[in-house]
């Protein structure tokens, strides 16, 4: 999910300019928050072997959370990451299937 920045309409009056500036000021923190520019990747099979997962964010990932885990497995970042613009590399301390919230 990506939140688009507010596009100011052509200003035809000082009132419209003020309103557009206020809306832009209000929405800017939302468009600049990386947690909101995210996606959930479901049914990732993790194991003790590194796996590279395509995240499709169109930018380097900033962070991630496991939002579902069907086992008692700890998932962590692999010591060597693939291209962060396209992938996140994960490893688990056992076998499990997880859902990942990546931002």
Backbone as a ProteinNet text record, in pm:
[ID]
protein_1_A
[PRIMARY]
XXXXXXXXXXXXXXXXXXXXXXXXXXXXXXXXXXXXXXXXXXXXXXXXXXXXXXXXXXXXXXXXXXXXXXXXXXXXXXXXXXXXXXXXXXXXXXXXXXXXXXX
[TERTIARY]
84.6	0	88.9	58.7	135.3	38.4	67.5	-16	42.1	-37.9	5.6	6.3	101.9	109	-5.4	-49	-154.6	-104.2	-184.7	-150.3	-232.7	-165	-235.3	-302.9	-431	-499	-450.1	-477.5	-439.8	-509.7	-434	-491	-552.9	-680.5	-751.7	-789.3	-768.2	-801.3	-711.7	-695.2	-615.8	-676.1	-807.9	-872.9	-839.3	-844.1	-811.5	-664	-578.1	-436.7	-416.9	-484.9	-476.5	-526.5	-639.5	-696.2	-601.7	-549.1	-458.9	-332.4	-280.1	-161.9	-192.4	-309.8	-348.5	-364.1	-427	-443.9	-307.6	-220.1	-86	-9.3	-16.2	51.4	-3.5	-134.7	-198.4	-162.3	-157.3	-136.8	10.2	102.3	244.2	299.2	269.4	322.6	275.7	157.9	109.3	188.5	216.8	288	435.4	488.8	630.1	654.7	550	563.1	586.7	707	733.9	649.3	599.2	516.1	384.3	337	212.2	232.5	354.9	387.8	442.2	352.2	389.9	309.4	337.1	254.8	272	173.6	179.8	209.6	309.9	344.5	306.4	221.4	166	231.6	223.4	262.1	408.1	499.1	642.2	694.3	755.8	812.3	956.5	981	1115.8	1177	1308.6	1382.9	1519.6	1608.7	1743.8	1829.5	1773.5	1841.7	1787.9	1875.8	1837	1738.6	1636.4	1540.5	1533	1536.3	1521.6	1377.4	1308.1	1166.5	1151.6	1091.3	1065.2	955.7	983.3	886	803.3	846.4	771.4	734.3	815.8	788.2	832.3	922.1	971.8	1075.3	1129.3	1230.1	1294.3	1403.5	1459.9	1363.3	1356.3	1271.1	1337.1	1253.6	1300.9	1294.6	1186.6	1169.2	1060.2	1034.1	934.2	889.9	771.2	717	659.2	673.7	601.3	462.3	359.4	222.8	145.8	203.9	144.5	257	256.4	360.5	294.4	302.3	233.7	320.5	434.1	521	591.6	664.4	741.3	881.4	887.6	1013.7	1044.9	1169.9	1215.8	1265.5	1217.7	1258.5	1346	1455	1545.5	1606.5	1667.7	1731.8	1856.5	1877.1	1999	2118.3	2233.8	2352	2391	2369.6	2399.2	2266.5	2235.3	2110.5	2130.4	2026.5	2024.8	1998.6	1973.2	1944.7	1822.9	1842.5	1734.1	1626.8	1658.7	1558.8	1452.3	1485.7	1394.6	1359.4	1449.9	1433.3	1458.2	1403	1443.7	1488.2	1598.8	1655.6	1633	1563.4	1528.4	1578	1591.2	1629.3	1545.3	1515.4	1447.5	1533.3	1496.9	1570.2	1503	1414.1	1343.2	1251.7	1159	1064.8	934.7	884.4	758.4	707.2	579.7	518.9	472	514	484.9	421.8	352.6	308.4	393.6	436.9	531.2	470.5	474.2	436.3	566.7	588	715.7	692.3	776.9	763.8	900
-116.7	0	122.6	215.1	338.2	456	548.6	667.5	776	826.8	931.6	1066.5	1148.4	1283.2	1367.3	1462.9	1555.9	1643.3	1653.1	1741.1	1867.7	1979.6	2107.1	2143.4	2181.4	2225.5	2364.7	2405	2541.5	2641.6	2734.9	2831.5	2948.2	2966.2	3075.7	3186.7	3161.4	3263.4	3244.1	3348.3	3333.9	3230.7	3218.7	3122	2978.9	2953.1	2819.6	2787.5	2886.3	2866.7	2829.2	2898	2868.3	2727.7	2690.7	2558.2	2449.5	2466.8	2367.6	2353.4	2462.6	2457.8	2384.1	2409.7	2342.2	2191.5	2151.3	2008.6	1943.5	2011	1958.6	1941.7	2041.8	2032.8	1917.3	1895.8	1790.4	1650.3	1633.1	1500.1	1462.3	1556.7	1527.1	1420.9	1425.3	1319.3	1179	1168.2	1036.4	983.6	1069.5	1024	998.9	1054.8	1037.7	928.7	862.3	758.3	623.2	563.7	438.1	320.8	325.9	216	208.6	322.3	322.6	285.3	297.4	256.9	114.7	16.9	-118.4	-221.6	-346.8	-456.4	-577.8	-665.9	-792	-902.4	-982.3	-1096.6	-1220.7	-1302	-1416.4	-1547.5	-1641.9	-1781.8	-1797.1	-1732.8	-1746.1	-1864.6	-1957	-2073.7	-2041.1	-2031.7	-2003.6	-2129.2	-2133	-2245.1	-2193	-2283.6	-2245	-2203.9	-2212.5	-2169.6	-2032.8	-1942.3	-1807.4	-1812.2	-1727.2	-1713	-1565.6	-1536.5	-1399.5	-1382.5	-1285.1	-1263	-1131.1	-1135.1	-1012.5	-933.5	-807.2	-728.4	-632.9	-596.3	-512.1	-374.8	-319.3	-185.8	-74.4	-106.5	-4.7	86.3	44.5	119.3	21.9	59.6	-29.3	-44.7	-163.3	-181.6	-115.3	-73	-5.4	-100	-177.9	-269.4	-370.6	-459.3	-564.6	-620.8	-681.9	-754.4	-886.7	-989.4	-1113.4	-1092.4	-1102.1	-1079.4	-1210.3	-1319.7	-1452.2	-1554.6	-1649.3	-1751.4	-1881.7	-1985.9	-2110.9	-2206.3	-2156.8	-2240.3	-2157.1	-2224.4	-2156.3	-2127.8	-2057.2	-2031.4	-1882.4	-1850.8	-1712.3	-1683.6	-1573	-1531.3	-1407.5	-1404.4	-1290.6	-1262.6	-1143.7	-1105.5	-1188.6	-1230.2	-1303.2	-1208.6	-1261.2	-1175.2	-1103.6	-1169.1	-1109	-1086.9	-961.7	-927.4	-921.9	-962.7	-946.5	-797.7	-761.5	-623.3	-572.3	-480.5	-430.1	-355.5	-312.2	-246.4	-344.5	-473.8	-573.7	-686.4	-717.7	-836.4	-807	-893.5	-903.5	-1047.9	-1065.7	-1199.2	-1239.1	-1351.5	-1397.7	-1539.2	-1571.4	-1704.2	-1732.1	-1858.6	-1896.7	-1994.5	-2015.9	-2115.4	-2252.3	-2268.7	-2393.6	-2375.1	-2468.2	-2461.6	-2397.6	-2303.7	-2238.2	-2168.1	-2134.1	-2051.7	-1923.7	-1809.4	-1680.7	-1585.5	-1486.6	-1369.9	-1253.3	-1171.7	-1064.5	-930	-834.8	-695.4	-622.5	-578.1	-515.3	-371.4	-285.5	-141.9	-83.1
0	0	0	-84.6	-90.3	-83.2	4	18.2	-71.1	-160.1	-251.8	-181	-216.4	-160.8	-214.4	-134.6	-174.6	-288.5	-393.3	-505	-492.6	-479	-464.9	-597.2	-589.2	-711.5	-750.6	-874.1	-912.7	-819.7	-768.2	-675.1	-752	-728.6	-795.8	-699.3	-570.8	-471.7	-349	-269.2	-146.8	-51.1	-47.1	40.3	-2	-132.2	-183.8	-158.3	-173.2	-144.6	1.5	91.8	235.1	265.3	205.7	228.5	176.1	55.8	-2.3	82.8	134.3	219.9	350.1	407	531.8	510.6	400.7	370.9	347.7	275.8	251.4	383	469.6	599.7	683.4	676.4	755.7	704.2	573.2	516.3	498.2	500.4	476.7	572.3	704.2	791	752.6	694.5	651.9	533.8	437.3	317.7	345.1	452.9	484.4	588.4	633.7	735.2	667.3	680.6	610.2	658.7	781.7	832.5	755	705.1	629.6	482.8	433.6	296.6	305.7	308.2	345.7	268.2	300.8	249.6	338.7	331.8	404	302.9	332.7	248.6	328.3	271.2	343.8	303.4	397.7	376	332.7	405	379.2	459.7	392.8	460.7	498.7	629.5	678.9	738.9	735.5	793.3	835.6	863.1	903.4	783.7	664.9	543.1	502.6	464.4	423	306.9	314.6	205.3	168	37.3	-13.4	-60	-1.8	-30.2	-104.4	-222.5	-298.8	-227	-196.4	-119.7	-205.6	-323.6	-417.9	-361.8	-273.8	-221.2	-316.5	-407.3	-499	-434.1	-322.4	-246.7	-148.4	-84.2	17.8	135.4	192.3	309.7	430.2	525.8	646.9	766.7	774.8	886.1	855.7	952.5	932	1065.7	1063.3	1178.5	1130.3	1210.6	1185.9	1245.9	1162.1	1210.1	1227.5	1181.2	1200.9	1191.9	1283.7	1287.2	1330.7	1248.5	1283.3	1366.2	1414.8	1497.6	1602.5	1687.3	1792.4	1740.1	1629.3	1561.3	1568.2	1594.6	1592.1	1450.5	1393.4	1259	1274.3	1200.7	1210	1073.4	1061.8	937.2	915.8	792.4	757.7	770.3	812	826.5	697.1	584.5	454.4	383.1	353.1	286.4	134.8	62.8	-82.9	-111	-230.9	-269.6	-193	-97.1	-11	-90.1	-212.2	-296.1	-344.1	-346.5	-400.9	-303.9	-211.5	-128.1	19.6	103	241.8	261.8	329.6	351	495.7	516.8	651	675.2	803.2	849.5	973.2	999.3	1122.1	1200.4	1326.4	1404.5	1397.1	1300.5	1275.9	1156.4	1136.4	1024.8	1069.7	989.4	1021.1	896.4	898.2	794.1	860.7	804.2	866.6	765.7	820.5	743.5	790	697	725.4	686.8	779.6	751.1	726.8	604.1	569.5	527.1	576.3	543.1	511
[MASK]
+++++++++++++++++++++++++++++++++++++++++++++++++++++++++++++++++++++++++++++++++++++++++++++++++++++++

